[in-house]
């Protein structure tokens, strides 16, 4: 399911490097967390849903890493880099074994169905 992304050939050469490097630090930080932790939650201050996701994981005894970037009042430009990278429009962003599973609602469904437990019972990288 390829999502629509403007092809690089449709970007003027003078702006390609800017686009490639715009807030790349935040994307790299999340990528490093994904490489080191099976479950990662990306959120922001003042939004209750990232905290709910973390509490739901903790209640199930699932180890996770939480990364927080800004709040409703700050950091939105940096967070946009994550939204463009993942294609996911809201926070939290919940990752399992490096794959985006969605936000809090999707996490709750996976927890409720037992599917998340099954995913985590498999060795990392097994599918």
C-alpha positions as CSV (number, residue, x, y, z in Angstrom):
1,X,0.0,0.0,0.0
2,X,2.2,2.8,-1.2
3,X,1.0,6.2,0.1
4,X,1.1,9.3,-2.0
5,X,4.4,11.1,-1.6
6,X,5.6,13.8,-4.0
7,X,8.2,12.2,-6.2
8,X,11.7,13.6,-5.7
9,X,11.8,14.4,-9.4
10,X,9.0,16.9,-8.7
11,X,11.1,18.8,-6.2
12,X,13.3,21.5,-7.5
13,X,17.0,20.5,-7.0
14,X,17.6,23.6,-4.9
15,X,15.3,22.4,-2.1
16,X,15.9,18.6,-2.1
17,X,18.7,18.8,0.5
18,X,16.6,21.1,2.8
19,X,13.6,18.7,2.6
20,X,15.8,15.6,3.2
21,X,17.4,17.2,6.3
22,X,14.6,19.2,7.7
23,X,14.3,18.2,11.4
24,X,16.1,14.9,10.5
25,X,17.4,14.8,14.1
26,X,14.0,13.9,15.5
27,X,13.5,11.1,13.0
28,X,17.0,9.7,13.7
29,X,16.3,9.8,17.5
30,X,13.1,7.8,17.0
31,X,14.8,5.4,14.7
32,X,17.5,4.8,17.3
33,X,14.9,4.2,19.9
34,X,13.2,1.7,17.6
35,X,16.4,-0.2,17.1
36,X,16.9,-0.5,20.9
37,X,13.4,-1.1,22.2
38,X,10.6,-3.4,21.1
39,X,7.9,-1.0,22.0
40,X,8.2,2.8,21.6
41,X,5.6,5.5,22.3
42,X,6.1,8.9,20.8
43,X,4.0,11.7,22.3
44,X,3.9,15.2,23.5
45,X,3.1,17.1,26.8
46,X,-0.4,18.1,27.5
47,X,-1.9,15.4,25.3
48,X,-3.5,12.7,27.5
49,X,-3.4,9.9,24.9
50,X,0.4,9.2,25.0
51,X,0.2,8.9,28.8
52,X,-2.8,6.6,28.5
53,X,-0.9,4.4,26.0
54,X,2.1,4.2,28.4
55,X,-0.2,3.4,31.3
56,X,-2.0,0.7,29.3
57,X,1.4,-0.9,28.4
58,X,2.6,-0.7,32.0
59,X,-0.6,-2.3,33.3
60,X,0.2,-5.3,31.0
61,X,3.8,-5.4,32.2
62,X,5.1,-4.4,28.7
63,X,8.4,-2.6,28.7
64,X,8.4,0.4,26.5
65,X,10.3,3.6,25.9
66,X,8.5,7.0,25.8
67,X,9.8,9.9,23.8
68,X,8.1,13.3,24.3
69,X,8.5,16.2,21.9
70,X,7.1,19.5,22.8
71,X,3.5,20.3,23.7
72,X,0.5,21.9,22.1
73,X,2.3,25.2,22.4
74,X,5.7,24.2,21.2
75,X,7.6,21.7,19.0
76,X,5.0,21.3,16.3
77,X,7.4,21.9,13.5
78,X,9.7,19.2,14.7
79,X,6.8,16.8,15.2
80,X,5.7,17.5,11.6
81,X,8.9,15.7,10.5
82,X,7.7,12.5,12.3
83,X,4.2,12.9,10.8
84,X,5.6,13.2,7.3
85,X,8.0,10.3,7.9
86,X,5.3,7.9,9.2
87,X,2.3,9.2,7.5
88,X,0.5,9.0,10.9
89,X,-1.3,12.3,11.6
90,X,-1.7,12.2,15.4
91,X,0.1,11.4,18.6
92,X,0.8,9.1,20.1
93,X,2.6,7.1,17.6
94,X,3.1,3.5,18.9
95,X,5.7,1.3,17.4
96,X,6.2,-2.4,18.0
97,X,9.4,-4.0,16.7
98,X,10.0,-1.0,14.5
99,X,6.6,-1.0,12.9
100,X,4.0,1.7,13.4
101,X,0.8,0.1,14.8
102,X,-1.1,3.4,15.1
103,X,-2.1,5.5,18.1
104,X,-3.8,4.8,21.4
105,X,-7.0,3.5,19.9
106,X,-5.1,0.9,17.8
107,X,-2.9,0.0,20.8
108,X,-6.0,-0.6,22.9
109,X,-7.5,-2.9,20.2
110,X,-4.3,-4.9,20.0
111,X,-4.1,-5.2,23.8
112,X,-7.8,-6.2,24.0
113,X,-7.5,-8.8,21.3
114,X,-4.3,-10.3,22.7
115,X,-2.6,-9.6,19.4
116,X,0.1,-7.4,21.0
117,X,1.0,-10.2,23.4
118,X,1.4,-12.6,20.5
119,X,3.6,-10.1,18.6
120,X,5.8,-9.7,21.6
121,X,6.0,-13.4,22.2
122,X,7.7,-13.8,18.9
123,X,11.5,-13.2,18.7
124,X,12.2,-9.7,17.4
125,X,12.1,-9.5,13.6
126,X,10.1,-12.7,13.3
127,X,6.9,-12.3,11.3
